[in-house]
Amino acid sequence: MSSRETRQRRGEIYRLHLVGLSEDDIATSLHIDKAAVSRHIAAVRAQGSWTGRNHRQLYNDIMQESYDAARLSMSQAWKMYNEAKSPGDKMAALGRAQAGIKLVLEIRPDLEALWMQETLDFVKGRQDEALAMSDRVQQLERDRELRSRVLPVSPNSG
């Protein structure tokens, strides 16, 4: 299997896991062994590991996972709606689709908050540059002061 095919298989296994299928059911439906299913799920989870990640990366991962889960939920709800025979089943599926839409709307980024974060990042970058420049100026001033304390030696003296 190529790495692309492995990623696709892994994604399909994880999607089935998110939908609620057991590892046994996933293994049976994909004609692979349960241990392979476990390894694929563990690999996907390891990609989203929280160790060694900053707060922004964690937040982005959680938001992406929430968005993906909501989209999957909406997709499954619309599939249920299209396959429903009774009005009651259609209404239940429609309610699930609406819940998914509501979740997506609730987790969408706030444009003002994004602008504020970008502005803070810009200001922090300029602050870091200014501090580096200040350190360099202080070093140059120390070097100049040391040079002024040393008397030049002329070749004719002595």
PyMOL commands that set and color helices and strands:
alter all, ss='L'
color gray80, all
select helices_A, chain A and resi 3-19+23-30+34-47+55-83+87-107+111-149
alter helices_A, ss='H'
color red, helices_A
deselect
rebuild
show_as cartoon
